[in-house]
Amino acid sequence: MPLFRNGFLLVLTLAVVVAVATGCAAARQDAPAARDPGSLAAARDLATPATTRDPAVPVSVGPPGPGDWATWPHAQKLAYMKSTFIVEERKLFASWEPSRYLNLECQDCHGSGVRDGTFRMPNPDLPKLAPGPEGFKDLAEKEPQVLAFMQKRVVPETARLLGVPEFDFKTHSGFSCYHCHLRKPSASGK
């Protein structure tokens, strides 16, 4: 006795198979893995909780290793910033000034770069800092607590989170104030 003796059962079975196949293909087409991995849509997918994002797309769980940050694609950087970096920076800044930084967000550091998608740093929206020993001395006299917090806590922790060396005063290299803040023009205009 043939399984599809009745023509109606054959048509019904084929209709179900076609409907399921079409649904799966449509779902696969909308999946994050099908998008350009560097797109903002893919980055948003990476930053969503693990229960809803595409498990085939890796999300970094820790800071990048030395030199890795420069090699990460934009989507991976964005996912890491949203899942790990901002959480740690929020804790750090809130420990210093809770009422001001309890809700630290991307635009607090990246300013208008968040809106235009560049996330550029240094950020022209942050306070500009006077360069050189005179600028450093002036900041130490006018804002000693801010300078101490930035120098002893923010620079080392941010450098660690980005997988880069922190600023070294002897070699004048590494992550420093000027990775986030622009320099004020000097009195000579340079």
C-alpha positions as CSV (number, residue, x, y, z in Angstrom):
1,M,0.0,0.0,0.0
2,P,1.7,3.2,-1.1
3,L,2.1,5.9,1.6
4,F,0.7,8.7,-0.6
5,R,-2.1,6.7,-2.2
6,N,-4.4,9.7,-1.6
7,G,-3.3,12.6,-3.8
8,F,-4.5,15.0,-1.1
9,L,-2.0,13.7,1.4
10,L,0.8,14.1,-1.1
11,V,-0.1,17.7,-1.8
12,L,-0.5,18.5,1.9
13,T,2.9,17.0,2.8
14,L,4.6,18.9,0.0
15,A,3.0,22.1,1.1
16,V,4.2,21.6,4.6
17,V,7.8,20.8,3.4
18,V,7.8,23.9,1.2
19,A,6.5,26.1,4.0
20,V,9.1,24.9,6.5
21,A,11.9,25.2,4.0
22,T,10.9,28.7,3.1
23,G,10.6,29.8,6.7
24,C,14.0,28.4,7.5
25,A,15.6,30.1,4.5
26,A,14.0,33.4,5.5
27,A,15.2,33.1,9.1
28,R,18.7,32.2,8.0
29,Q,18.7,35.3,5.7
30,D,17.9,37.6,8.6
31,A,20.5,35.9,10.9
32,P,23.4,38.1,12.1
33,A,25.9,35.8,10.5
34,A,24.5,36.6,7.1
35,R,25.2,40.3,7.6
36,D,28.4,42.1,6.8
37,P,30.5,41.4,10.0
38,G,31.7,45.0,10.1
39,S,28.2,46.5,9.9
40,L,26.5,48.3,12.8
41,A,23.7,45.8,12.6
42,A,26.1,43.0,13.2
43,A,27.7,44.9,16.1
44,R,24.3,45.4,17.7
45,D,23.7,41.6,17.4
46,L,27.1,41.0,19.0
47,A,26.2,43.2,21.9
48,T,22.8,41.5,22.7
49,P,22.6,39.0,25.5
50,A,24.0,35.5,24.6
51,T,20.5,34.0,24.7
52,T,19.3,36.1,21.7
53,R,22.5,36.6,19.6
54,D,23.8,34.2,17.0
55,P,26.1,31.8,18.9
56,A,28.3,31.3,15.8
57,V,29.5,34.9,16.2
58,P,32.2,35.2,18.9
59,V,32.1,37.8,21.6
60,S,35.3,38.6,23.4
61,V,35.0,37.9,27.1
62,G,38.2,39.5,28.2
63,P,40.5,42.4,27.3
64,P,42.4,42.2,24.1
65,G,46.0,40.9,24.4
66,P,48.9,43.2,23.7
67,G,48.5,44.7,20.3
68,D,45.2,42.9,19.6
69,W,42.9,46.0,19.8
70,A,44.3,47.4,16.5
71,T,43.5,44.2,14.7
72,W,39.9,43.7,16.0
73,P,37.2,44.6,13.5
74,H,34.8,47.4,14.4
75,A,32.0,45.0,15.3
76,Q,34.2,43.1,17.8
77,K,35.4,46.3,19.4
78,L,31.8,47.6,19.7
79,A,30.6,44.3,21.3
80,Y,33.5,44.3,23.8
81,M,32.9,48.0,24.6
82,K,29.3,47.3,25.3
83,S,29.7,44.0,27.1
84,T,32.8,44.5,29.2
85,F,34.6,47.9,28.8
86,I,31.7,50.2,29.7
87,V,30.7,48.1,32.6
88,E,34.2,48.3,34.1
89,E,34.6,52.0,33.3
90,R,31.2,52.7,34.9
91,K,32.3,51.0,38.1
92,L,35.5,52.9,38.1
93,F,34.0,56.3,37.5
94,A,31.1,55.7,39.8
95,S,33.5,54.8,42.6
96,W,34.9,58.3,42.3
97,E,31.8,60.3,41.7
98,P,28.7,58.1,42.0
99,S,26.0,60.7,41.4
100,R,27.7,61.9,38.2
101,Y,28.9,58.6,36.7
102,L,26.5,55.9,37.9
103,N,25.0,55.9,34.4
104,L,28.2,56.4,32.3
105,E,27.4,55.8,28.7
106,C,29.3,55.6,25.4
107,Q,28.7,59.3,24.5
108,D,30.3,60.3,27.8
109,C,33.7,59.3,26.4
110,H,33.0,59.3,22.7
111,G,30.8,62.4,22.4
112,S,29.4,63.1,18.9
113,G,31.4,60.1,17.6
114,V,28.6,57.9,18.9
115,R,26.0,59.6,16.8
116,D,28.1,59.6,13.6
117,G,29.4,56.0,14.2
118,T,33.1,56.9,14.2
119,F,33.6,56.6,18.0
120,R,36.7,58.8,17.4
121,M,39.2,59.4,20.1
122,P,40.6,61.7,21.3
123,N,37.2,63.3,21.7
124,P,36.9,67.0,21.0
125,D,33.9,67.2,23.4
126,L,36.0,66.4,26.4
127,P,38.0,69.1,28.3
128,K,41.1,70.1,26.5
129,L,44.4,69.7,28.4
130,A,47.4,72.0,28.4
131,P,50.5,70.1,27.2
132,G,53.9,69.8,28.7
133,P,55.2,70.2,32.2
134,E,53.5,73.6,32.7
135,G,50.1,72.2,31.8
136,F,50.7,69.2,34.1
137,K,51.7,71.5,36.9
138,D,48.7,73.7,36.4
139,L,46.3,70.8,36.5
140,A,48.1,69.4,39.6
141,E,47.5,72.8,41.4
142,K,43.9,73.4,40.2
143,E,42.5,69.9,40.1
144,P,44.7,67.6,42.2
145,Q,42.0,65.1,43.0
146,V,41.0,64.8,39.3
147,L,44.6,64.4,38.2
148,A,45.3,61.8,40.9
149,F,42.2,59.8,39.9
150,M,42.9,59.9,36.2
151,Q,46.6,59.2,36.7
152,K,46.4,56.4,39.3
153,R,43.2,54.7,38.4
154,V,41.7,55.7,35.0
155,V,44.8,55.5,32.8
156,P,46.0,52.1,34.2
157,E,42.6,50.5,34.1
158,T,41.7,51.8,30.7
159,A,45.0,50.7,29.3
160,R,44.5,47.2,30.8
161,L,41.0,47.0,29.3
162,L,42.3,48.0,25.9
163,G,45.3,45.7,26.1
164,V,47.8,48.5,25.6
165,P,50.7,49.6,27.9
166,E,49.9,52.5,30.2
167,F,51.8,55.8,29.8
168,D,55.5,55.7,30.8
169,F,56.9,59.1,31.8
170,K,60.5,58.0,31.0
171,T,59.7,56.9,27.4
172,H,56.7,59.2,26.8
173,S,54.9,56.2,25.2
174,G,51.8,54.2,26.0
175,F,48.1,55.1,26.9
176,S,47.9,58.6,28.2
177,C,45.5,61.5,28.8
178,Y,45.8,62.5,25.1
179,H,44.2,59.3,23.9
180,C,41.0,60.7,25.2
181,H,41.5,64.4,25.6
182,L,42.8,66.9,22.9
183,R,45.7,69.2,23.7
184,K,44.9,72.9,24.3
185,P,46.8,75.1,21.8
186,S,49.8,76.6,23.5
187,A,50.2,80.3,24.1
188,S,52.4,80.5,20.9
189,G,49.5,79.0,18.9
190,K,51.3,75.7,18.2
